[in-house]
């Protein structure tokens, strides 16, 4: 048959080979154009956008095709309002072209929460509950009452605050507590060599307040350690519950705190021996 003869002919095979080449050529060009269009294989390093305003990001959208989406806001009184606080992906991450960068910015005003009821809780329970509500412990005030370290009143800016009242996150809540039946005295804690975060925990656990804080080398909380406190620590020296302790800090890069603590304890022991 003629069509069978044609299929066996050189002309058919030439046409078939030509069609195959054309088909693969078209497919190759499509893949090549798609790769160029989608920037196939290219990656971009994500810059650090933290501290910038969203309005400053236009150039990055133009250069790398990044998209930006604000997904959350947090309040921080120390940072400029509206500035970028967090980003996802993180700085220096490798991403593809046109990747969306999710941003958390600094809100203009802190969010509000309902004031919890702290009355009749122990000081430890009250502190834990305040942290849950993103509130801070203010000053501790002790008054005569049998219920030692139990919350009798909760105050905000000097006035009692009722449970359920809206209050800004981060607000400081002052606590009025019972001093118990032991006269309301407490041993002065030894704070030399402690970090600022450790000082706060120790003072709260001791029913005391933080007084003035002086950073001799600038407010470097990473290396700052207590090198002086007032009233000073002394074996058997007692103060009233709710008393404030003033603190002076210096950098552990400048002061040998192991030696300072060792000498202080030696001097304290020597002074006690001289009293007899």
C-alpha positions as CSV (number, residue, x, y, z in Angstrom):
1,X,0.0,0.0,0.0
2,X,1.1,3.5,-0.7
3,X,1.0,4.8,2.9
4,X,3.1,1.8,4.0
5,X,5.6,2.6,1.3
6,X,5.6,6.2,2.4
7,X,6.3,5.3,6.0
8,X,9.3,3.3,4.9
9,X,10.6,6.1,2.7
10,X,13.5,8.4,3.5
11,X,11.3,11.4,3.0
12,X,9.1,10.2,5.9
13,X,12.1,9.8,8.2
14,X,13.4,13.2,7.3
15,X,10.1,14.8,8.2
16,X,9.8,12.8,11.4
17,X,13.4,13.7,12.5
18,X,12.7,17.4,11.6
19,X,9.4,17.3,13.6
20,X,11.2,15.8,16.6
21,X,14.0,18.4,16.5
22,X,11.4,21.3,16.2
23,X,9.4,19.9,19.1
24,X,12.4,19.6,21.4
25,X,13.6,23.0,20.3
26,X,10.2,24.5,21.2
27,X,10.2,22.7,24.6
28,X,13.7,23.9,25.3
29,X,12.8,27.5,24.5
30,X,9.7,27.3,26.7
31,X,11.8,25.9,29.7
32,X,14.4,28.5,29.1
33,X,11.9,31.4,29.1
34,X,10.2,30.1,32.1
35,X,13.5,29.8,34.0
36,X,14.3,33.4,33.1
37,X,10.8,34.6,34.0
38,X,10.8,32.8,37.4
39,X,14.5,33.5,38.1
40,X,15.1,29.7,38.3
41,X,18.1,28.8,40.5
42,X,18.6,32.4,41.7
43,X,18.6,33.1,45.4
44,X,18.8,36.4,47.3
45,X,20.2,37.3,50.7
46,X,17.5,38.8,52.9
47,X,18.7,42.2,54.3
48,X,18.2,43.2,57.9
49,X,15.1,45.4,57.9
50,X,14.8,45.7,61.7
51,X,14.7,49.3,62.8
52,X,13.6,50.6,59.4
53,X,10.1,52.0,58.6
54,X,8.0,50.0,56.1
55,X,8.0,53.1,53.8
56,X,11.8,52.6,53.3
57,X,11.4,49.2,51.8
58,X,10.3,50.2,48.3
59,X,13.8,49.9,46.8
60,X,14.1,46.3,48.0
61,X,10.8,45.4,46.3
62,X,12.1,46.9,43.1
63,X,15.5,45.3,43.2
64,X,14.7,41.8,44.4
65,X,11.0,41.6,43.9
66,X,10.4,41.1,47.6
67,X,6.9,41.5,48.9
68,X,6.2,42.9,52.4
69,X,3.3,42.1,54.7
70,X,2.8,43.4,58.2
71,X,1.3,40.6,60.2
72,X,1.6,41.8,63.8
73,X,2.5,44.7,66.0
74,X,4.1,44.8,69.5
75,X,4.6,47.8,71.8
76,X,8.1,48.8,72.9
77,X,8.4,52.2,74.5
78,X,12.2,52.3,73.7
79,X,11.8,51.9,69.9
80,X,10.4,54.3,67.3
81,X,6.7,53.8,66.6
82,X,6.0,52.0,63.3
83,X,9.6,50.7,63.0
84,X,10.2,47.0,62.1
85,X,10.7,44.9,65.2
86,X,10.8,41.4,63.7
87,X,11.0,39.8,60.3
88,X,10.5,36.4,58.8
89,X,12.6,35.1,57.0
90,X,15.5,36.3,59.3
91,X,18.3,38.5,58.0
92,X,20.9,36.8,55.8
93,X,18.5,34.0,54.9
94,X,18.6,32.8,51.3
95,X,15.3,33.1,49.5
96,X,13.9,33.0,45.9
97,X,12.9,36.0,43.9
98,X,9.5,37.6,44.8
99,X,9.5,36.1,48.3
100,X,7.1,37.7,50.8
101,X,8.8,39.0,54.0
102,X,6.5,39.0,57.0
103,X,7.0,41.9,59.4
104,X,6.2,42.8,63.0
105,X,6.2,46.5,63.7
106,X,6.2,48.6,66.8
107,X,2.7,49.7,67.7
108,X,1.9,53.3,68.6
109,X,0.1,52.2,71.8
110,X,0.4,49.1,73.9
111,X,-2.4,46.6,73.9
112,X,-4.7,46.5,76.9
113,X,-5.5,43.5,79.1
114,X,-8.0,43.1,81.9
115,X,-6.6,43.6,85.3
116,X,-6.4,40.2,87.1
117,X,-7.5,39.7,90.7
118,X,-4.4,39.4,92.9
119,X,-6.0,39.8,96.3
120,X,-5.5,36.9,98.7
121,X,-2.8,35.4,96.5
122,X,0.7,34.8,97.7
123,X,3.4,37.2,96.4
124,X,4.8,34.3,94.2
125,X,1.4,33.5,92.7
126,X,0.7,37.2,92.1
127,X,4.0,37.8,90.3
128,X,3.3,34.7,88.1
129,X,-0.2,35.9,87.3
130,X,1.0,39.4,86.4
131,X,3.6,37.9,84.0
132,X,0.9,35.9,82.3
133,X,-1.0,39.1,81.7
134,X,2.1,40.9,80.5
135,X,2.1,43.2,83.5
136,X,5.0,44.1,85.7
137,X,5.4,44.1,89.5
138,X,5.9,47.6,90.8
139,X,6.8,48.3,94.5
140,X,6.1,46.1,97.4
141,X,4.5,47.7,100.5
142,X,4.1,45.8,103.7
143,X,1.5,46.6,106.4
144,X,0.6,44.8,109.7
145,X,-1.5,41.7,108.9
146,X,-1.3,38.1,109.9
147,X,-1.3,36.9,106.3
148,X,2.4,37.1,105.6
149,X,3.3,37.9,101.9
150,X,-0.4,37.7,100.9
151,X,-1.7,40.4,98.6
152,X,-4.1,42.7,100.5
153,X,-4.5,45.4,97.9
154,X,-3.5,46.0,94.3
155,X,-2.6,49.5,93.1
156,X,-1.9,51.3,89.8
157,X,-0.3,54.7,90.0
158,X,-1.0,55.1,93.7
159,X,-4.7,54.1,93.5
160,X,-6.4,50.8,94.0
161,X,-7.4,49.1,90.7
162,X,-10.4,46.8,90.4
163,X,-10.2,43.4,88.8
164,X,-11.4,43.4,85.2
165,X,-10.4,47.0,84.5
166,X,-8.6,47.5,81.1
167,X,-5.0,48.4,81.6
168,X,-2.1,48.7,79.2
169,X,0.3,45.8,78.8
170,X,3.6,46.4,80.6
171,X,2.0,48.6,83.3
172,X,3.5,48.3,86.8
173,X,1.2,47.1,89.5
174,X,2.1,47.9,93.1
175,X,1.3,45.3,95.8
176,X,0.3,45.9,99.4
177,X,1.1,42.7,101.4
178,X,0.8,41.4,104.9
179,X,4.0,41.4,107.0
180,X,2.9,38.5,109.2
181,X,3.5,38.2,112.9
182,X,7.3,38.3,113.0
183,X,7.8,42.0,113.2
184,X,8.2,42.4,109.4
185,X,12.0,42.1,109.4
186,X,14.1,40.4,106.8
187,X,17.8,39.5,106.3
188,X,19.6,41.8,103.9
189,X,20.6,39.6,100.9
190,X,24.1,39.4,99.5
191,X,24.0,40.8,96.0
192,X,27.7,41.4,95.0
193,X,28.6,39.9,91.6
194,X,24.9,39.3,90.6
195,X,23.4,40.3,87.3
196,X,20.5,42.8,87.1
197,X,18.0,40.0,86.4
198,X,19.3,38.0,89.3
199,X,19.0,41.0,91.6
200,X,15.3,41.5,90.8
201,X,14.5,37.8,91.5
202,X,16.5,37.8,94.8
203,X,14.9,41.1,96.1
204,X,11.4,39.9,95.2
205,X,12.0,36.6,97.0
206,X,13.3,38.6,100.0
207,X,10.2,40.8,100.1
208,X,12.3,43.9,99.2
209,X,12.3,46.6,96.5
210,X,14.9,47.7,94.0
211,X,16.0,51.3,94.8
212,X,18.3,53.5,92.6
213,X,20.4,51.6,90.0
214,X,23.6,53.2,88.9
215,X,25.5,51.8,85.9
216,X,29.1,53.0,86.2
217,X,30.0,51.8,82.7
218,X,26.8,52.6,81.0
219,X,23.7,50.4,81.0
220,X,25.5,47.2,79.7
221,X,23.3,44.6,81.2
222,X,25.3,41.8,79.6
223,X,28.5,42.4,81.5
224,X,27.1,44.6,84.4
225,X,27.5,43.0,87.9
226,X,26.7,44.4,91.4
227,X,29.8,45.8,93.0
228,X,28.1,47.8,95.7
229,X,24.7,47.7,97.5
230,X,23.1,49.9,100.1
231,X,22.2,48.9,102.8
232,X,25.2,46.6,102.7
233,X,25.0,42.9,103.5
234,X,26.0,41.9,107.0
235,X,25.5,38.6,108.8
236,X,22.4,38.9,110.9
237,X,21.7,42.5,109.7
238,X,17.9,42.9,109.3
239,X,15.7,45.5,107.6
240,X,12.0,46.1,107.2
241,X,10.1,44.1,104.5
242,X,9.4,46.4,101.6
243,X,12.7,48.3,102.1
244,X,14.6,49.4,99.0
245,X,18.1,48.4,98.2
246,X,20.2,50.8,96.1
247,X,22.5,49.1,93.6
248,X,25.7,50.1,91.8
249,X,26.9,48.1,88.8
250,X,30.3,47.7,87.0
251,X,31.4,45.6,84.1
252,X,32.9,42.2,84.8
253,X,35.5,43.1,82.1
254,X,37.0,45.7,84.5
255,X,36.4,44.2,87.9
256,X,37.5,40.8,89.2
257,X,34.3,39.9,91.0
258,X,35.6,36.6,92.4
259,X,38.3,38.5,94.2
260,X,35.9,41.2,95.3
261,X,33.5,38.7,96.8
262,X,36.3,36.7,98.4
263,X,37.7,39.9,100.1
264,X,34.3,41.1,101.2
265,X,33.5,37.8,102.9
266,X,37.0,37.8,104.5
267,X,36.5,41.3,105.8
268,X,33.0,40.5,107.1
269,X,34.3,37.4,109.0
270,X,37.2,39.4,110.5
271,X,34.9,42.1,111.7
272,X,32.6,39.6,113.3
273,X,35.6,38.0,115.1
274,X,36.7,41.4,116.4
275,X,33.2,41.9,118.0
276,X,33.9,39.1,120.5
